[in-house]
C-alpha cells in the first residue's frame, strides 16, 4: 500500500520536498527494511493476545508424543498454532510495503497461506482430538502438491523466457538443464519438499525459526540480485524481472520471525505448529523456484534436507532390515538420545545453518 505513495508524488509535482521524501518508497531496500520493522512490531504487539486466546481455546495444548524424548513431557499444555502469529505479521508487512502490482508477491504469498491453511487444519485435528496425528498424510501431500503445481504453472507462464523451465547449476555459469513443462512438476516437488522438511525440523524450541530466518535473509539477497538486471549480469546469474520485490516479502517474514522467536525462546510460550512450519518451508521453496535457485535452496537449507533425509533413511532401513540407523528420527531427537541438551542442539544447528547459508551465497560469485 505504501508503494502507491509513489504514484501520489507523480500525480502532484507541486508537493516539493515532500515529493522527494515519498520517492524513498521506490527503493526495494527501504521497503524491505520497513517490512522487517512492521512484521516484528505486529507480532510483538499482538503476540501476547494471540497466545492467550489460543491457550484458552486449546485447553490442553499440543499433544506430546508418548514415544518421544521424555524431556518433552514437561512441555505438555503449551499452545500450538503459533504460525498464525508469523503469518499475520508476514501478511501485514507484505500488504503494506510490497508492490501490489507485482504478481510474484501474490503467487508466493498464496503458496505460503495455502500451506499455512493445510498446517492449521492438521494442528486443529491434533488439538481437538488430542492426538499426535492429524489428517491423512497422503491427502495432505496431495493438497500441498495441488497448490504447488498451480503456483509453478503460474510462475512459468509469468516468465515466458525459455529459461523459465530450465534448472540452473550452481558454480557453472553456462550449464542448464532444460526440463520443458516437466519443470512444473519438479518445481512443485521443491516446494512440497521444502515445506515438509521445515515441518520435520520443528521439534525443539527455536530450532526451526532461526534457520528459516537465516535462509530467508539469504534468499532476500538472492531475490534482490536476481531481480536487478545489472547485478544479475555482473554475477552471471539468471535475471528474472520482478523477483526483486520478493525481498520485501522476505523482510516481512524476518520481522515476524524475530517477533515469534521472542515468545518461542526456551521455555517456549507457544509452538509454531504445522501452521507455521509448512507455510514457511513452502514459501522458501516458492521463492527458490521463482528466482531460479532451486539447488541453492538445498545448500542454504541443508539443515532441513538433513532432517528430512534422516527420517527417510530411518523408515527405509527399518522396513528393509528391521534395524534403525538413528536412535530416533528426525536427527535432532537422535542427538537428544545421545545426551545433548536442548540448547546445545538448537545453537549448534543454528551455527550449521549460518555456515550453509554462507556456502549457498558463495555460489553467486564462484562460477
RADAPE-V380657 format. One line per field, one symbol per residue. phi: phi as a letter, one per 20 degrees, with the letter a starting at -180 (. if undefined). psi: psi as a letter, one per 20 degrees, with the letter a starting at -180 (. if undefined). A space follows every 10 residues. Layout:
# RADAPE-V380657
phi: ???
psi: ???
This chain:
# RADAPE-V380657
phi: .fffffffff fcgffmffff ffffffefff ffffffffff fffffdggff fffffffemf mffdgfeegf ffffegnffd mfgfffffff ffffffdeff eeffffffff fgffffffff ffffffffel cedeegffff ffffffffff ffffffffdf fgffdddedg mdfddcdeem ffffffffff ffffgfffff ffccfnfeff gfffffffff ffffffedgf ffffeldfec gnfgffffff fffgffffff fgeeffffeb efmfgeffff fffffffgff emcfffffef egffffffff fffffffffe dmddfdfadf ffffffffof fgffffffff ffffffffff ffffdec
psi: hhhihghghh hnhjichhhh ghihihphgg hgghhggggg hghggighgg ggghgghhei apqpphjaph iihijpipqa kihhgghghg gghghhhqoi johhghgghg gghghhgghg hghghgghil qipcrphggg hggghgghgg ghghgghgnj phihkqpqpq iohjoqooib iihgggghgg ggggghghgh hniqoigghg hghghghgig ggggghjohg ggggilrppo piihiihggh ghhgghhggh hhiiqpppiq qgrhgggggh ghgggggggh jllghhhhgg khghgggghh ggggggghhh ijqpgqhqqr hhhghghijq rghggghhhg ggggghghgg hhihhn.
